[in-house]
Amino acid sequence: MNQNVESKIGMAMQAMFPHGAGTTSHARVGHWLDTLAQVAFREGENGALMSLLTVEDVAEQFGISTRRVRAIARNRHERLSIGWQVPATNQWLFRPCEVESLRPDERYRLK
């Protein structure tokens, strides 16, 4: 679990139960659950964005040109909904789990 989320959980528990076990109000629990959900979402979103790969990353991984990656990306996106093209650019972004689906077919590789 993310350290920031763990810290927030600890803060929430301390705020709701300052003297250890006991009871707390419905409003207080609701407030802290909402806060924790927001933090967890933000951390997850940041993690997802930081893991995205660019055309250059994929080209380096497979040893092909960026132009070839873009061509494969267009094809695989149309067929398999892989990747996301940044609007009004020729830049693509890929999740790590999609990269293997972008592997070029060896039959079409120049020798």
C-alpha positions as semicolon CSV with decimal commas, in nm:
position;residue;x (nm);y (nm);z (nm)
1;M;0,000;0,000;0,000
2;N;0,115;0,353;-0,070
3;Q;0,285;0,526;0,223
4;N;0,070;0,838;0,185
5;V;-0,248;0,630;0,203
6;E;-0,119;0,439;0,507
7;S;-0,038;0,769;0,677
8;K;-0,387;0,903;0,611
9;I;-0,542;0,584;0,749
10;G;-0,338;0,626;1,065
11;M;-0,448;0,989;1,095
12;A;-0,811;0,889;1,043
13;M;-0,795;0,619;1,309
14;Q;-0,632;0,859;1,556
15;A;-0,893;1,128;1,484
16;M;-1,186;0,889;1,518
17;F;-1,053;0,697;1,819
18;P;-0,815;0,928;2,009
19;H;-0,828;0,709;2,319
20;G;-0,812;0,369;2,150
21;A;-1,124;0,158;2,107
22;G;-1,459;0,324;2,140
23;T;-1,736;0,470;1,931
24;T;-1,743;0,757;1,688
25;S;-2,009;0,950;1,504
26;H;-2,153;0,865;1,167
27;A;-2,049;1,207;1,034
28;R;-1,687;1,163;1,149
29;V;-1,658;0,820;0,986
30;G;-1,813;0,956;0,666
31;H;-1,570;1,247;0,659
32;W;-1,264;1,025;0,702
33;L;-1,381;0,765;0,451
34;D;-1,433;1,041;0,195
35;T;-1,087;1,184;0,269
36;L;-0,925;0,842;0,238
37;A;-1,105;0,770;-0,088
38;Q;-0,979;1,096;-0,236
39;V;-0,621;1,030;-0,130
40;A;-0,630;0,671;-0,258
41;F;-0,776;0,783;-0,592
42;R;-0,515;1,058;-0,633
43;E;-0,228;0,820;-0,551
44;G;-0,363;0,556;-0,789
45;E;-0,405;0,811;-1,063
46;N;-0,050;0,939;-1,013
47;G;0,085;0,585;-1,022
48;A;-0,101;0,509;-1,342
49;L;0,020;0,826;-1,512
50;M;0,380;0,770;-1,407
51;S;0,378;0,418;-1,554
52;L;0,264;0,527;-1,903
53;L;0,509;0,456;-2,184
54;T;0,575;0,672;-2,489
55;V;0,641;0,580;-2,850
56;E;1,011;0,633;-2,781
57;D;1,001;0,386;-2,489
58;V;0,834;0,118;-2,701
59;A;1,067;0,179;-2,997
60;E;1,370;0,133;-2,773
61;Q;1,228;-0,182;-2,618
62;F;1,165;-0,350;-2,953
63;G;1,459;-0,199;-3,142
64;I;1,242;-0,037;-3,409
65;S;1,183;0,319;-3,527
66;T;0,932;0,553;-3,367
67;R;0,761;0,578;-3,706
68;R;0,706;0,200;-3,704
69;V;0,569;0,212;-3,348
70;R;0,319;0,480;-3,451
71;A;0,206;0,271;-3,747
72;I;0,162;-0,036;-3,527
73;A;-0,015;0,175;-3,263
74;R;-0,268;0,308;-3,515
75;N;-0,339;-0,043;-3,640
76;R;-0,365;-0,206;-3,298
77;H;-0,570;0,082;-3,161
78;E;-0,827;0,038;-3,436
79;R;-0,840;-0,340;-3,390
80;L;-0,780;-0,384;-3,017
81;S;-0,827;-0,038;-2,858
82;I;-0,464;-0,037;-2,744
83;G;-0,296;0,290;-2,650
84;W;-0,417;0,645;-2,646
85;Q;-0,320;0,915;-2,894
86;V;-0,276;1,259;-2,743
87;P;-0,526;1,479;-2,930
88;A;-0,385;1,697;-3,210
89;T;-0,041;1,529;-3,190
90;N;0,133;1,222;-3,321
91;Q;0,227;1,116;-2,966
92;W;0,089;0,792;-2,824
93;L;0,082;0,668;-2,466
94;F;0,061;0,305;-2,359
95;R;0,000;0,119;-2,036
96;P;0,274;-0,133;-1,949
97;C;0,027;-0,422;-1,995
98;E;-0,033;-0,314;-2,358
99;V;0,328;-0,315;-2,473
100;E;0,347;-0,684;-2,557
101;S;0,046;-0,637;-2,790
102;L;0,252;-0,381;-2,982
103;R;0,532;-0,626;-3,061
104;P;0,593;-0,607;-3,436
105;D;0,528;-0,917;-3,645
106;E;0,864;-1,070;-3,736
107;R;0,735;-1,158;-4,083
108;Y;0,733;-0,790;-4,177
109;R;1,069;-0,696;-4,026
110;L;1,334;-0,571;-4,269
111;K;1,637;-0,794;-4,288
